[in-house]
Amino acid sequence: MNILKLERSIALLKPIIWKMHMNEKRDAYITLLTAAQKQIPQELSPLLSDDGLRWKCPVCEKLVDDAAHYCKYCGQAICND
């Protein structure tokens, strides 16, 4: 997801969020920002194991497949350049 789509999604949700009670607004924004952050690719961390060089997710630190674009455990977008 690129930044323009993300900004458009946030703009569409703002009027709905502002009609909520204060605690619900806070929770909705936290959920929205957490989801948005997961769409920004993070670099993988190298991990040297018995099987050779493997890669782990920078968020949940679980092993990630070499060709993956997203972590299958936490949904974080990853950059595998």
N, C-alpha and C positions, 0 to 999 in steps of 0.2 A: 504494500500500500504506500503510495507516495504522500508527501506532506500536504499537497493541495487537497487530496481526497480526505485526509485526516482533518484538516482545518474545516472543510465543508461539513463533515460529519458533526464536528463539535458545534459549528454554527447552527445546524439544524436541531441539535439537542438542547441548546441553551434555553429557548423559550419554555420547553417542557420542564427542564430542571428548575427554573426560577419559580415555577408554580408550586413546587414542593415545599414542605416544612424544612426548617433549617437543618436538622439532623439528616433528613433524607437528601437534602441538597449536597451536604458534605460527603455522604456516602456515594452519591451518584457521581460527583466529580472525582472522587478517589478511584472509583471503578473505571471511569472514562479515561483518566490519566494513566492508570495502570495498563489498560488495554492499549492505549496509544504508545506508551513506552515500549511495550513488547513488539511493536511494529518497526521500531528503529533497530536495524541490524547491529549486533554486538560481535566483537571478535572472539573467536574460540580460544580457549586456554589449552596449551599443549600438556599432555600427560604421558610420561614414559612408563609403560607397563611391560609385563612379560611378553605380550603380543607385539611389542614394538611401540611406535609413536601413535597415540590415540588422541582424540580431542574431547574436551568436556565443555558443557554449557557454562557461560560466565555467570548465569543467574542461579540455576539449581545445582550446578556442578556434576550433573550426570553425564555419562558418555553419550556422544552424538555420532551418528553415522557420517562418514566422510562426505557424502554427496547431499546431505540434508540442508534445507534452507530454513527450517524451523526445528526447535527442540521438541521432540515428541512427548516430553514429560511436562514442560511448563509453558510451551507455546511461544517462547522467545524467538524472534527472528535472528538468524545468525548469518554472518558474512563469512564465506569460506573461500576467500581469495588467496 
